Amino acid sequence: MEYFINCNTSPLSPLGGALNEQQVAHLYRRLGFSASVQTINAGTGQTVNALVDSLINEAINLAPLPAPAWADWNNSNYPADDDLRRQMSRTQQNEWESAYANSLLTNNLRDRLSFFWSNHFVTELDVYDCNAFLYEYVNCLQRNAIGNFRTFASEIGLTNAMLYYLDGVFNNGNNPNENYGRELYELFCLGDGNGYTEEDIIETAKALTGYVERGEIGCEAVLFNPERHDAGPKTIFGQTGNWGYDDVIDILFTERNNEIAEFICRKLYEFFVHPDSRDEAGNAQAIITGMAATFVGANFEIAPVLSQLFKSEHFFDDDAIGVIIKSPYDLYFNLINETSFTYNDTTVASMVNYSGLLSQRLFDPVDVAGWQRDRSWVNTNFMIGRWLTLETILEEFYQADDEQFRALAVAAVGPANSNTSNPEIVVQALIDKFTPKGLLTQQDFDIALSAFKIEDVPEIYYSPDHTPGGTSQWMLSISPSVPNQVYLLLVHLSRQPEFQLK
C-alpha cells in the first residue's frame, strides 16, 4: 500500500457551508468508529459547528461505565485455589472487555479518545494483573478523555495500574526508581529528549518517592508513606525545593507548557488528521502550532483544541480523507456501525479476540510506547488475517439473517433507488459507503461489479435496456439473489486497499 505524503495546505480556519455526505462520513470515521447510513444522512447538510459541537458536548457529558461488582476487590475476595481464582479473574476481564468494547462502539468521541489515551498513558494488564486496578484505570481514561490534560496527567500517574506498571511502587526515598519520571517526560508530556535532562529525571524520581505501601493481601490500593519519601531539596527545570508529586506536575506544566502543548497536539494531529505531521509539502506544523497556542490559552483543556481542529478546513481537506490505515478495532467496529447488522456480545468478543490476534490487544499494548499504528497494521501476515477474519464475520452475519444485507443496500442507495434494476447504482452506493474516496480506477469498479453480478443471475436480467420488452427481471428490493450478491461484494471490498483506509 502506498504511503501517503501529507500535502494538506488548508488552514485551521473554520470550514464554511453545509457538510456533504463524504465529509460527514469522514468526521464519524475519525471521531468514532464510523456510523450507519442513517446517521450519515442525518448529519449531511448540517453545519460543521452544529455537528461537531453536538459530538463534543455528548463526549463531555457522558458518564463513565458503571463500576462492576468487583471494582474494589483485593486478593481475599477470590478463591484460594489458583485455578479457580484465575478462572474467575479471566471471566471478570472478559465481562469488562465486552462492556468497554460496547462503549467504544456506541459512544463516538468520548471513547474514541479514551482509546487514544490508553495508547498514550500506556499500562499493561499482564504486568499489574489486578482487575480492580483495571477498572480504576479505565475510569480515569473515560473521566479525563476530553477534560483537562494537566489534571489527567496528575491523576493517571497515581492510578494503581500505573504505579505498578512503571515501578512507582518501588520508588523509595533511599533508593529512587527513575522509570515513571522518565516516561512522564519522554512519552507522556514532552517527547524524547525534548526540554529535559538526565538530571531532571533523577531529581524528579526523588520527588515522586513514597507511593510504596502495597498492603499485605495483594491487589490493594497503593498508599503514600511520608517516611519513604525523599524530603531533601531537588532541582527540577531550574526550580529548587522540597518537591513532591503535586509539585512535579505544577513545575512541569509551568516551566514546559509550550513543549507539552506542542507534543500533545502533534499526537492528536497524527491520530485524527494524518500520520505524517513533519513533511514540508503540507501545512501540518502551522496547524499544530495553532492548536498548541489554543491548548496553552485554554489552560490545557482538551475540548477547545479538538473543537478548533474538527471544525477546520484542514481537517476536511481532500488530502486528509482516507489517509489513515484502519487499526484492527477500526476494521471490525467500523463494519458493525456502517452495516447496522445485528450483533451481540459474542460478536463483539470475537472482534476483540481477532484484534488481539492482529496485535491490538485491549488493555495490553506491546510495550510502554504503545501500538505504533498505521503501516504496522498491514504487513503481509496481518493483511491475510484481516481478510480471513472479515470474511468469517460477514459469513456469520449472513448465516444469522441474510436479508439484512439487502436492507443495507436499500439504505445505501436511498429511497429514490430502492426499487432499482441497475446493479451499478447498488455497487457504487456500497463502494461509497465503505471506502473514503471510492475505488482507485474504473477497472477496479468493473471488477467489483463482476463480484456483485454472480453467475447465477444472467446479464439479461439486470436492466430494461438489455431485456426484451424493457422489463427487468432483477430488482434490488425483491430479487432473491440480492442478499448473496451484497455479501459477495462486501467480501470482495474488504480485501481492497481502499477498504483498509479511513
N, C-alpha and C positions, 0 to 999 in steps of 0.2 A: 504494500500500500504506500502510495506516495506520501512523503512527509510534507505537511503544509507549512509554507513560509508565511509569516504574518505580514501582510501588505495592507492592513487596515489603517487608513489615514483619516478616518472620520473623527470628529471632535467629541468631547464629553458633553457638549451642549444637548439639551433635551430634543428628542425626536418629536416632530410635529405631525399632525394629521391623525387619521384613524388607522389602527393596526389592520394589516391584511392577514389572511389565513396562515401564510408561511411565517410571518413574524410572531403570531400568537403561538404557533406550534414550537417555534424556536424558544420562546420565553418559557414555555412549560417544560421543554426538554432540559433546559438549564436550571430552572428554579425548582424543579421537582423531578419526578420520574415520568415525564410526559403526561399525556391526558387523552381522554376519549374524543371521538368525533364531536360529540355534543358539547363538551367543554370548550373545544377549539372554536366551534361555531358560535358559542355564546360570547367568546372573547373577541371574535372578529368584528371590526367596526368600532370597538371601544377606543378611547384614547389611551396612550401609554400611561399617563398619570393615573387614570382611574383603575386600570387593571393592576399595575404594579403596586399602587397604594393598597388595594384590597388584599393582595397576596402578602405584603409586608405586615399589614395590620393583623391578618389572620395568624401569621407566624408569631408576632409579638404577644398576642392574647391567648395562644394555645397552651393549655395546661400540660405539664409533663405526664408521662404514663403513670397510672396509679401504682403505689408500692405493692409488690407481691407479698404474700403471707410470710415469706422467708427474708424479707428485706433487712431485718436486724438479727438474723440468726448468727450464732457462732458454732464452733465445732460440737458443743454439747447438745445441740438440737438434732444432730444427725445420729444414725445408728452407729453403735460401736463397731459392728462388723464392717471391715473395709469394703467388701464387695457391695454390700447394701448401701453404705454411705456413698460410694462412687455412683451407684445407680440412681439414688435419689438426687444427688447433686447434678448429674447429667440431665435428668428429667426436668429439673428446675431451669437449667440453662437452655434446654430446648424450648420450654414454655416462654422464657424471656426473649430468646431469639425470635420466636414467632410473633410475640407482642410487638417487639421493636421493628421487625420487618414489615408487619402490617401498618405500623405507624409511618414507615418510610413510604409505603405505597399510597397512603391517603393524605398525608399531611404536608404536601408540597414543600414550601420553602423552609419551614422550621426544621423538618428532619432531613431535608437535603443539606442544610447547614450543620445539623448535629452530626451527620455522617461525615461531612467535610472536616469538622473539628476533631472527630475521632481519629482521623488520619493526620492530624496536626499535633494535638496533645495525645500522643500515642501511649497506650499501655497494651499489655498482652495478658489475657486471661490465664494462659498457660503458666505464666510466671507467678502471679499473685494468688491464683487458684482459690478464690473465695466469692461465692455468689452474692453475698451481701455487699461486698466491695464493688462488684459489677453493677449492681443496682445503683449504688451511690454515684458511680462514675457516669453512667448513662443519664441519671437525673441531673447531674451537673452539666453535662453536654446540652441537654434539652433546655434547661432553665436559662442558660447563658448563650445559646446559639445565636441569638440576634439581640443580645443585651450589650453590656459594656465590656470591652475586651480587657481592660485593666482589672475589673472585678473577676472576670473569667480566669485570667492568668493567676490571680491570687488564690481563688477557690480551688482550681484544678490541682494545684501543687500540694494541697493539704487533703486531697481525697486519699483514702487508704490504698486504692489501686495504684495511684502514682507514687505514694510514699514507699510502697513495697517494690514497685517495678523499677524505679530509678534509685533505689537504695537509700532513700531518706531515713528509713528505719534503722540504718546502720551509721547514721551521721552523728557521731558523738563529739562532744566538745574537746575531749582529749585525743581524738583520732578522727578528724573530719573526713567525710566521703564527698568527693567532688562531682559525683555523677549527675545529680539533679542540677546543681549550679551550672554545670557545663551545658546541659541540654536546655535549661531555661534560656540561656543566651543563644546558643548555636542553632537550635531547632525551633524553639517556641516563640522567641521575641525579636531576635536581632539578625540571625543568619550567620553562617560560618565565617568567623574572623571579622565580623562587622561591628566595630566600635567597642570591643572589649579586649582585655589582655589575659594572659595566663594568671597574672597576679590578681586580677579582678575575680577570676573563677575561684582561686584559692581563698580569697577573703570572703567571697560570697558563701562558699561552703561553710565557713566558720559561722557566719550569721544565720545560716539555716539549721544549725545543730539543735538537738534537743527533742525532736519529734521521734522518739525511740521506744516509748513504753508500749509494749505489744500485748500485755496480758499473759495469763498462764494457760488459758484454754485453747487459744488459737482462733483465727478468723475474728479477732476482736479489734475494735477501733483503736488506732494509734493515738496516744496522748502525749502531750508536751511535758517534759520533765526539766524544770529550770536548772536542776543540778547537773544535767548532762548537756547544757548549753554553754558555748564559749562566751564568757562575759567580758572578754577583753576588747580593746579597740580594734576596729577593722576599717580599712580604707577601700571604698568601692567607688569607681568612677570619680576619684578625686575627693570623695566625701568621707571624713573620718568620724567615727563614733562607735558606741557600743551597740551595734546594729543587730536587729533580729529579723524574723521573717517578713513582717509588715514593712520594716524599713527598707529591705531589699526591693520590694515592689515599688515603694514610693520613690526611691532613688533611681531605679531603672526607668520608670515612666516620666521622671522629671529630667534626668540627665540625658536620656537617649530617646526622647519622644519622637523625634523625626525619623530616626533609624527604625524604630518599631513600626511606625506608620508605613514607611516605605516597604519594609519586609512583609508585613501582613497584607497590605494592598496588592503587592505583587503576587502573593499566593492566591488571593481572591481573584485577581485578574486571570491568572493561569488556569484556575479551576472553572470559572464561569464564562470566560471570553475566548481565550486562545492559549494553548500550552507554550507558545513561543512569545515571551514578553521582552526579549532583548534584541530582536532583529531590527536593523536600521532601516529596513524597507518600509516599516509601518510607523504608527504613531503611539505605540504602546507605552513608551517611557513617559511621554507627556500626559497620557491618561492616568498612569499610576501616580505621577507627581500630583495631579489634580485630586485624585482620590485621597492621597496621603494628607494633603492640606485640609480636606474636609474632615478626615479622621481626627487629626490633631485639634482642629477647630471645634469638633463635637465632643472633645474630651474622651475620645476613644469609644464612643457609641457606634455600634456596627450598622444599625439601620440606616442612618443618613448616607453612609458610604455606598451601601447596596442600592438605595433608592436612586442616588445620583448615577450609578453605573447602569442599572437596569432600565433607566429611562433615556439613556443617551443614544445619540446617533451611532456612536462607536459600537455599542452592544448589538445593534441591529444591522450593522454594515454587512454587506454580502460576504465579505471576507471573514466574518465571524460566524457565519452559519455553516454547520456541517463540517467543522474542522477539529472537533474533539472526538477521539475514539471512545466508544462506549466501554465502560467497565463492565464486568460480569453483572453487577447489580443493575446497571442501566439496561443491559441487554435483555434481561429477564423481566424486570419490573416495568420497563417501558412497554414491553409486549403486552403485559396484562392490562395496563392502562389504555394503551392505544387500541386494543381489540375490544375491550369491555367484556371479554369472555368471563364466564362464571368460574370462580376459583374458591378454594377453601384452604384451611391451614395446612393440609397435606401438600397442596400445590405450592404454597409458599415455602414450606420446609424443603421440598425438592429443589426449589430455586436457590435457597440458602446453601444447600449442600452442593449443588452444581457450582455456585460461585466459589465456594471453598476449594473445590477440585481445580478451578481455574485460577487459584492463588489469591482470591479475595475472601479470606475467612473472617466472618463477622467477629469483632472484638479481639481479633488476633492478627494484626498486620505482621509482616515478616520480621520487622525489627523496629527500632525506635525511630527510624527515618520514615516509616510508613510505606504504603504502596506507592510505587513510582509512577503509576498511571500511564495513560496514553499508549505509546508504541509498545510498552511492555505487555499489554493485553493481547497482542495479535502476533505472537511468534508462531511458528509452524504447529507446534503441539497444541497450543491454546486455540488456534483457528479451527482445527479439526474438532476439538472439544466443544467449541461454540456451535458449530454446525450440527453435530450429533445431538447435543442436549436440546437445542431449539427444536429440532425435528421430533424428538421424543415428547417435548412439551406440547407441540402443536398436534401431534397424533393423539395425545391424551385428551386434549380439548375436543378434538374431532370425535373420538370414541364416546365421550360423555354427552355431546349434543352437537351433531353436525350442522343443524340449522342455524346455530349462532354464527357460522361462517357466512351464510347467506345474509344474515342480519347485519354483519359487519360491512359487507359490500354494499348493501342497500343504504346504510347510513353514510358510507363514504361517497357514494355518487350523488346523494341528496335527493329530495322529494321529486324534483323535476325529471330525474332519470331512473326512478325506482323500477319502472317497467321497461327499461331499455333492452333493445335487442342487439346492441352493438358492444361486443366484448372489449373493444379498445377503450371505451369510456370507463368500463369497470377496472380494467388493468391500470389505466392512467390514474384513476382515483386512488387505488390502493398503493401504487408506487408513490404518489404524492403524500399519502398518509404515513408511510413507513420509512421514507428517506427524506432527509432535509432539503435536498435540491433535485430530486429525481435521479434517474439513471444517466450515465455519462453520455451515451451515444444512442442513435436511432437503432443500431444493431442490437444493443442491449435491451431496448424496449421490445424489439421484434422477438427476441429470444424469450423474454418474459411473457409476451403474448402467446407464443407457442406453448409455453408451460401451462398456460391457462386453457388453451384450446386442446383439451385432451383428445386422444384418438377416438374415444367413444362418441364424440359429438362431431358429425360430419360438417365440413366447412359450409355446406349449403344451408345449414340450419340457422346460421348466425345473423344474417342481415337481409332485409327485404330487397336490397339491391341485387342479391345473389339467389333469391328464392323465386321460383315460378309463381306468378300471381302477386308478388310483392308482399307476401305474408311470412314473417319469420316464424320458425318453429322453435327458436330458442329465446327465452326471456329470463332476465335476471330474477324476477320475482316468483316465477313458477317452475322453471325447468328443474327436474330432479337432479341433474348433474352439477348444479351450481355449487353446493357446499363442497363437493370434492374438488371442483375446479379452483375455488378460492383457497382451499387447503394446500393444493399443489403449488399454487402461485406463491403463497406465503413461505412454503418450504424453499422454493427457488429464490425468492427475495432475501431470505435470511442468510443465504450464502454469498450474497453480493457485497462487494467492498462498501458500496454506498449505505447499506443497511447497518454497517458497523459504526457509523458516524452519528453524531448528534450536534 
